[in-house]
């Protein structure tokens, strides 16, 4: 069969066949669709009949065959044109997490994850501030004033000092009052208290699939059964939360709406009403862990869920340790209604009350003008460290750069190459002098993809760069 060159309807050159029947027409149209831009006009039915000496029926069959492969479409008044390629659809396997439930090997012992890092090891595992970033001068002055206060060494109300409770209520929302607040010895103690008070052994606790392992340990110590809920960069998915609440019968939910540990996700404003609606519809409580409330870095996060919940579904937990110092073991639980009385009753069996001198230190710290200056300085420090860490990742591990850098908090959730074992990578990194968090320690069910948690609050910028270089060497060694 001879070929010569003709023109298509848009003027481009095409191979003109003589004969060949339906197969020849299909071949020509397929070649055109592969070469021409989407929307380009293809030869008309009459032109194809003439070129291939074929009947109208043969041409129509050939056009239909190519159309079924998604290569062309017929436009009224225009004839056939090259089809646009189908829009790429990202794979979403996260729905499986809610169906599969929690893993059987969730860690019970938190000792390994939270042991201090040895000297000489670059610490990208701890979320506490290094001494250089802590307001040591402010703390020393506040503690000195607190120690001289009347009653600093005496007993105090179980719920905490009224002044401190009032200051913390103002951090939660304008509508919260001191009577809503119960002071505790740190955020971990607050979570343990809430899970014991609001859950019964054997009951389900709905949690984001990737979450804080300290919360999982406290929940399991209270006898609760974690049930994973799919979440993404915009936080927990309200429809999936409602589905899990309905299927599991859970009446208690644990969420981190602001700079979630470890992913850094912030619950999107348009999801918040639906989350609150799911709680109302299923008559459930939500433990809102606001662990880094003042640490917005590049964008202002929405107010706490508790601020939009007048009906007492949200029990808010706020901690000062991450933004001040690990030694300031002060946190608070804010709750409304009968649940507040239950929390106070259960809490008294723990430690009666938080040392008044420590509470008064927090009052002095939060009341001084230096507190706001400290937060502004701390945000600048963390922003610089975050930039150094992300730049080092982009340089040394360009294919693993996180798709959405965190807008606040202290963590980067680093994807690993497909098939990598995060625990083996973590162990190898430790041998190379870098401490990181294995992603599987933060997942309730099977991980969709392997990750590491890298923290930038404990190590200055040059240390973060060196740590990424060592981590890159570990990954290159396989």
For each residue, the residues with C-beta under 8 A, 3 or more apart:
1: 17 18 19 20 24
2: 18
3: 15 16 17 18
4: 16
5: 13 14 15 16
6: 13 14 15 16 51
7: 11 12 13 14
8: 11 12 13 14 32 36 40 41 42 43
9: 41 42 43 44 47 79
10: 36 40 41
11: 7 8
12: 7 8 35 36 40
13: 5 6 7 8
14: 5 6 7 8 28 31 32 43
15: 3 5 6 28 31
16: 3 4 5 6 51
17: 1 3 20 24 27 28 51 52
18: 1 2 3 51 52 53
19: 1 24 52 53
20: 1 17 23 24 25 27 52
21: 24 25 52 54 58
22: 25 26 54 58 61 62 65
23: 20 26 27
24: 1 17 19 20 21 27 28 52
25: 20 21 22 28 29 48 52 54 58 59 62 63
26: 22 23 29 30 62 65 66
27: 17 20 23 24 30 31
28: 14 15 17 24 25 31 32 43 48 51 52
29: 25 26 32 33 42 43 62 63 66 71 72 80
30: 26 27 33 34 66 69 71
31: 14 15 27 28 34 35
32: 8 14 28 29 35 36 40 42 43 82
33: 29 30 36 42 66 71 72 82 83
34: 30 31 71
35: 12 31 32
36: 8 10 12 32 33 40 42 82
37: 40 82
38: 81 82 83 84 85
39: 81 82 84
40: 8 10 12 32 36 37 81 82
41: 8 9 10 78 79 80 81
42: 8 9 29 32 33 36 72 79 80 81 82
43: 8 9 14 28 29 32 47 48 51 80
44: 9 47 48 79 80
45: 48 49 56 59 60 63 79
46: 49 50
47: 9 43 44 50 51
48: 25 28 43 44 45 51 52 54 59 62
49: 45 46 52 53 54 55 56 59
50: 46 47 53
51: 6 16 17 18 28 43 47 48
52: 17 18 19 20 21 24 25 28 48 49 58 59
53: 18 19 49 50
54: 21 22 25 48 49 58 59 62
55: 49 58 59
56: 45 49 59 60
57: 60 61
58: 21 22 25 52 54 55 61 62
59: 25 45 48 49 52 54 55 56 62 63
60: 45 56 57 63 64
61: 22 57 58 64 65
62: 22 25 26 29 48 54 58 59 65 66
63: 25 29 45 59 60 66 67 72 74 80
64: 60 61 67 68
65: 22 26 61 62 68 69
66: 26 29 30 33 62 63 69 71 72
67: 63 64 70 71 72 73 74 80 83
68: 64 65
69: 30 65 66
70: 67 83 86
71: 29 30 33 34 66 67 82 83
72: 29 33 42 63 66 67 80 81 82 83
73: 67 80 81 83
74: 63 67 79 80 81
75: 78 79 80 81
76:
77:
78: 41 75 81
79: 9 41 42 44 45 74 75
80: 29 41 42 43 44 63 67 72 73 74 75
81: 38 39 40 41 42 72 73 74 75 78
82: 32 33 36 37 38 39 40 42 71 72
83: 33 38 67 70 71 72 73
84: 38 39
85: 38
86: 70
87:
88:
89:
90:
91:
92: 95
93: 96 448
94: 97 209 230 231 232 448
95: 92 98 99 230 240
96: 93 99 100 445 446
97: 94 100 209 228 229 230 444 445 446 448
98: 95 101 209 227 228 229 230 240 243 244 247
99: 95 96
100: 96 97 228 445 446
101: 98 227 228 445
102: 106 225 226 227 228 444 445
103: 106 443 444 445 446
104:
105:
106: 102 103 216 220 226 444
107: 110 112 113 213 216 217 441
108: 217 220
109: 112
110: 107 113 114 213 214 217
111: 114 115
112: 107 109 115
113: 107 110 125 213 437 441
114: 110 111 214
115: 111 112
116: 126
117: 121 123 125 126 435
118: 121
119:
120: 433
121: 117 118 430 433 434 435
122: 433 434 435 459 463 464 466 467 470
123: 117 126 130 435 455 458 459
124: 434 435 436 437 454 455 456 458 459 464 467
125: 113 117 435 436 437 453 455 458
126: 116 117 123 435 455 457 458
127: 261 322 410 411 455 457 458
128: 321 322 325 326 457 458
129: 133 134 322 323 324 325 326 378 457 458
130: 123 133 134 457 458 459 460
131: 134 136
132: 460
133: 129 130 378 381 382 457
134: 129 130 131 139 324 325
135: 138 139 324 325 365 370 374
136: 131 139 140 325
137: 140 141
138: 135 141 142 365 368 370 371 374
139: 134 135 136 142 143 324 325 328 361 365
140: 136 137 143 144
141: 137 138 144 145 364 368
142: 138 139 145 146 361 362 364 365 368
143: 139 140 146 147 357 361 364
144: 140 141 147 148
145: 141 142 148 149 360 364
146: 142 143 149 152 357 358 360 361 363 364
147: 143 144 152 357
148: 144 145 152
149: 145 146 152 357 360
150:
151: 154 156 356
152: 146 147 148 149 356 357 360
153: 356 357
154: 151 356
155: 352 353 356
156: 151 160 161 353 354 356 359
157: 160 161 162 353
158: 344 347 348 352 353
159: 165 181 182 183 344
160: 156 157 164 165 181 182 183 332 353 354 359
161: 156 157 164 165 183 356 359 360 363
162: 157 165 166 178
163: 166 167 363
164: 160 161 167 168 183 330 332 359 360 362 363 366
165: 159 160 161 162 168 169 178 179 181 182 183 332
166: 162 163 169 170 177 178 181
167: 163 164 170 171 362 363 366 367
168: 164 165 171 172 181 183 318 332 334
169: 165 166 172 173 176 177 178 180 181 334
170: 166 167 174 176
171: 167 168 293 318
172: 168 169 176 180 181 290 304 306 307 316 318 334
173: 169 176 303 304 306 307
174: 170 307
175: 307 310
176: 169 170 172 173 180 181 306 307 334
177: 166 169 180 181
178: 162 165 166 169 181
179: 165 340
180: 169 172 176 177 334 335 336 340
181: 159 160 165 166 168 169 172 176 177 178 332 333 334
182: 159 160 165 332 333 334 335 340 343 344 347
183: 159 160 161 164 165 168 330 331 332 353 354 359
184: 187 189 190 193 331 332 333 347 354
185: 189 329 330 331 350 351 354
186: 189 190 319 321 329 330 331
187: 184 190 191 289 291 317 318 319 321 331
188: 191 192 214 218
189: 184 185 186 192 193 329 331 350
190: 184 186 187 193 194 317 319 331 332 333
191: 187 188 194 195 214 215 218 254 287 289 317
192: 188 189 195 196 218 221 222
193: 184 189 190 196 197 333 343 346 347 350
194: 190 191 197 198 287 315 317 333 343
195: 191 192 198 199 205 218 219 221 222 224 252 287
196: 192 193 199 222 346
197: 193 194 339 342 343 345 346 347
198: 194 195 252 285 287 315 339 342
199: 195 196 203 205 219 222 223 224 252
200: 203 223
201: 222 223 224
202: 223 224 225
203: 199 200 223 224 225 249 250 251 252
204: 224 225 226 227 248 249 250 252
205: 195 199 219 224 225 226 227 250 252 253 254
206: 227 229 241 244 245 248 250 252 253 254 284
207: 211 215 216 219 226 227 228 229 253 254 255 444
208: 211 228 229 231 235 236 254 255 256 260 444
209: 94 97 98 228 229 230 231 443 444 445
210: 231 260 262 263 439 442 443 444 447
211: 207 208 215 216 254 256 260 261 442 444
212: 215 216 256 261 262 289 291 442
213: 107 110 113 216 217 441 442
214: 110 114 188 191 217 218
215: 191 207 211 212 218 219 254 289
216: 106 107 207 211 212 213 219 220 226 444
217: 107 108 110 213 214 220 221
218: 188 191 192 195 214 215 221 222
219: 195 199 205 207 215 216 222 224 226 254
220: 106 108 216 217 223 224 226
221: 192 195 217 218
222: 192 195 196 199 201 218 219
223: 199 200 201 202 203 220
224: 195 199 201 202 203 204 205 219 220 252
225: 102 202 203 204 205
226: 102 106 204 205 207 216 219 220 444
227: 98 101 102 204 205 206 207 244 248 250 444
228: 97 98 100 101 102 207 208 209 244 443 444 445
229: 97 98 206 207 208 209 236 237 240 241 244
230: 94 95 97 98 209 236 237 240
231: 94 208 209 210 235 236 237 260 263 265
232: 94 235 237 265
233: 263 265 403 404
234: 265 266 267 268 271
235: 208 231 232 255 257 260 265 266 267 268 271
236: 208 229 230 231 240 241 255 267 271 275
237: 229 230 231 232 240 241 271
238: 241 242 271 274 275 277 278
239: 242 243 274
240: 95 98 229 230 236 237 243 244
241: 206 229 236 237 238 244 245 253 275 278
242: 238 239 245 246 274 278 281 282
243: 98 239 240 246 247
244: 98 206 227 228 229 240 241 247 248 250
245: 206 241 242 248 249 250 251 253 278 281 282 284
246: 242 243 282
247: 98 243 244
248: 204 206 227 244 245
249: 203 204 245
250: 203 204 205 206 227 244 245 253 282 284
251: 203 245 282 283 284 285
252: 195 198 199 203 204 205 206 224 284 285 286 287
253: 205 206 207 241 245 250 279 284 285 286 287
254: 191 205 206 207 208 211 215 219 286 287 289
255: 207 208 235 236 267 275 286 287 288 289 305
256: 208 211 212 259 260 261 265 288 289 290 291
257: 235 260 266 267 272 288 290 302 304 305
258: 266 267 290 292 293 301 302 304 408 409
259: 256 264 265 266 292 295 296 301 406 407 408 409 410 411
260: 208 210 211 231 235 256 257 263 264 265 266 409
261: 127 211 212 256 291 409 411 442 453
262: 210 212 411 413 437 439 442 451 453
263: 210 231 233 260 411 413
264: 259 260 404 405 406 407 408 409 411 412 413
265: 231 232 233 234 235 256 259 260
266: 234 235 257 258 259 260 299 301 302 407 408
267: 234 235 236 255 257 258 271 272 275 302 305
268: 234 235 271 272
269: 272 302
270: 273
271: 234 235 236 237 238 267 268 274 275
272: 257 267 268 269 275 276 302 305 308
273: 270 276 277 308
274: 238 239 242 271 277 278
275: 236 238 241 255 267 271 272 278 279 286 305
276: 272 273 279 280 305 308 309 313 314
277: 238 273 274 280 281
278: 238 241 242 245 274 275 281 282 284
279: 253 275 276 282 283 284 285 286 309 313 314
280: 276 277 283 311 313
281: 242 245 277 278
282: 242 245 246 250 251 278 279
283: 251 279 280
284: 206 245 250 251 252 253 278 279 313
285: 198 251 252 253 279 313 314 315 339
286: 252 253 254 255 275 279 305 313 314 315
287: 191 194 195 198 252 253 254 255 315 317
288: 255 256 257 304 305 306 314 315 316 317
289: 187 191 212 215 254 255 256 317
290: 172 256 257 258 293 304 316 317 318 319
291: 187 212 256 261 317 318 319 322
292: 258 259 295 322 323 408 409 410
293: 171 258 290 304 318 323
294: 323 375
295: 259 292 322 323 378 379 382 408 409 410
296: 259 299 300 301 379 407 408
297: 379 382 383 386 406 407 408 409
298: 383 405 407 408
299: 266 296 407 408
300: 296
301: 258 259 266 296 407 408
302: 257 258 266 267 269 272
303: 173 307 308
304: 172 173 257 258 288 290 293 307 314 316
305: 255 257 267 272 275 276 286 288 308 309 314 316
306: 172 173 176 288 309 314 315 316 334
307: 172 173 174 175 176 303 304
308: 272 273 276 303 305
309: 276 279 305 306 312 313 314
310: 175
311: 280
312: 309 335 336 337 339
313: 276 279 280 284 285 286 309
314: 276 279 285 286 288 304 305 306 309
315: 194 198 285 286 287 288 306 333 334 335 339 343
316: 172 288 290 304 305 306 333 334 335
317: 187 190 191 194 287 288 289 290 291 331 332 333 334
318: 168 171 172 187 290 291 293 331 332 334
319: 186 187 190 290 291 322 330 331
320: 323 324 328 330 331 362
321: 128 186 187 324 325 326 328 329 330 331
322: 127 128 129 291 292 295 319 410 457
323: 129 292 293 294 295 320 375 378
324: 129 134 135 139 320 321 328 365 374
325: 128 129 134 135 136 139 321 328
326: 128 129 321 329
327:
328: 139 320 321 324 325 358 361 362 365
329: 185 186 189 321 326 354 358
330: 164 183 185 186 319 320 321 354 358 359 362
331: 183 184 185 186 187 189 190 317 318 319 320 321
332: 160 164 165 168 181 182 183 184 190 317 318
333: 181 182 184 190 193 194 315 316 317 343
334: 168 169 172 176 180 181 182 306 315 316 317 318
335: 180 182 312 315 316 339 340 343
336: 180 312 339 340
337: 312 340
338: 341 342
339: 197 198 285 312 315 335 336 342 343
340: 179 180 182 335 336 337 343 344
341: 338 344 345
342: 197 198 338 339 345 346
343: 182 193 194 197 315 333 335 339 340 346 347
344: 158 159 182 340 341 347 348
345: 197 341 342 348
346: 193 196 197 342 343 349 350
347: 158 182 184 193 197 343 344 350
348: 158 344 345 352
349: 346
350: 185 189 193 346 347
351: 185 354
352: 155 158 348
353: 155 156 157 158 160 183 356
354: 156 160 183 184 185 329 330 351 358 359
355: 358 359
356: 151 152 153 154 155 156 161 353 359 360
357: 143 146 147 149 152 153 360 361
358: 146 328 329 330 354 355 361 362
359: 156 160 161 164 183 330 354 355 356 362 363
360: 145 146 149 152 161 164 356 357 363 364
361: 139 142 143 146 328 357 358 364 365
362: 142 164 167 320 328 330 358 359 365 366
363: 146 161 163 164 167 359 360 366 367
364: 141 142 143 145 146 360 361 367 368
365: 135 138 139 142 324 328 361 362 368 371
366: 164 167 362 363 371
367: 167 363 364 371
368: 138 141 142 364 365 371
369: 372 373
370: 135 138 373 374
371: 138 365 366 367 368 374 375
372: 369 375 376
373: 369 370 376 377
374: 135 138 324 370 371 377 378
375: 294 323 371 372 378 379
376: 372 373 379 380
377: 373 374 380 381
378: 129 133 295 323 374 375 381 382
379: 295 296 297 375 376 382 383
380: 376 377 383 384
381: 133 377 378 384 385
382: 133 295 297 378 379 385 386 410 456 457
383: 297 298 379 380 386 387
384: 380 381 387 388 461
385: 381 382 388 389 456 457 459 460 461 464
386: 297 382 383 389 390 405 406 412 456
387: 383 384 390 391
388: 384 385 391 392 456 461 462 464 465
389: 385 386 392 393 412 454 456 461 464 465 468
390: 386 387 393 394 401 402 405 412
391: 387 388 394 395 465
392: 388 389 395 396 464 465 467 468 469
393: 389 390 396 397 398 400 401 402 412 414 468
394: 390 391 397 398 401
395: 391 392 398 468
396: 392 393 468 469 471 472
397: 393 394 400 401 414 468 471 472 475
398: 393 394 395 401
399: 417
400: 393 397 414 415 416 417 475
401: 390 393 394 397 398
402: 390 393 405 412 413 414 415
403: 233
404: 233 264
405: 264 298 386 390 402 412
406: 259 264 297 386 409 411 412 413
407: 259 264 266 296 297 298 299 301
408: 258 259 264 266 292 295 296 297 298 299 301
409: 258 259 260 261 264 292 295 297 406
410: 127 259 292 295 322 382 455 456 457
411: 127 259 261 262 263 264 406 453 454 455 456
412: 264 386 389 390 393 402 405 406 453 454 455 456
413: 262 263 264 402 406 439 451 453
414: 393 397 400 402 451 452 453 454
415: 400 402 449 450 451
416: 400 420 422 425 439 449 450 451 452 475
417: 399 400 420 450 475
418: 449 450
419: 450
420: 416 417 424 425 450 475
421: 424 425 450
422: 416 425 426 438 439 440 447 450 451 452
423: 426 427 438 440
424: 420 421 427 428
425: 416 420 421 422 428 429 436 438 450 452 474 475
426: 422 423 429 430 436 437 438 452
427: 423 424 430 431
428: 424 425 431 432 474 477
429: 425 426 432 434 435 436 452 470 471 474
430: 121 426 427 433 434 435
431: 427 428
432: 428 429 470 471 473 474
433: 120 121 122 430 470
434: 121 122 124 429 430 467 470 471 474
435: 117 121 122 123 124 125 126 429 430
436: 124 125 425 426 429 452 453 454 471
437: 113 124 125 262 426 441 442 452 453 454 455
438: 422 423 425 426 441 452 453
439: 210 262 413 416 422 442 443 447 450 451 452 453
440: 422 423 443 447 450
441: 107 113 213 437 438
442: 210 211 212 213 261 262 437 439 451 453
443: 103 209 210 228 439 440 446 447
444: 97 102 103 106 207 208 209 210 211 216 226 227 228
445: 96 97 100 101 102 103 209 228
446: 96 97 100 103 443
447: 210 422 439 440 443 450 451
448: 93 94 97
449: 415 416 418
450: 415 416 417 418 419 420 421 422 425 439 440 447
451: 262 413 414 415 416 422 439 442 447
452: 414 416 422 425 426 429 436 437 438 439 471
453: 125 261 262 411 412 413 414 436 437 438 439 442
454: 124 389 411 412 414 436 437 467
455: 123 124 125 126 127 410 411 412 437 458
456: 124 382 385 386 388 389 410 411 412 459 464
457: 126 127 128 129 130 133 322 382 385 410
458: 123 124 125 126 127 128 129 130 455
459: 122 123 124 130 385 456 463 464 467
460: 130 132 385 463 464
461: 384 385 388 389 464 465
462: 388 465 466
463: 122 459 460 466 467
464: 122 124 385 388 389 392 456 459 460 461 467 468
465: 388 389 391 392 461 462 468 469
466: 122 462 463 469 470
467: 122 124 392 434 454 459 463 464 470 471
468: 389 392 393 395 396 397 464 465 471 472
469: 392 396 465 466 472 473
470: 122 429 432 433 434 466 467 473 474
471: 396 397 429 432 434 436 452 467 468 474 475
472: 396 397 468 469 475 476
473: 432 469 470 476 477
474: 425 428 429 432 434 470 471 477
475: 397 400 416 417 420 425 471 472 478
476: 472 473
477: 428 473 474
478: 475
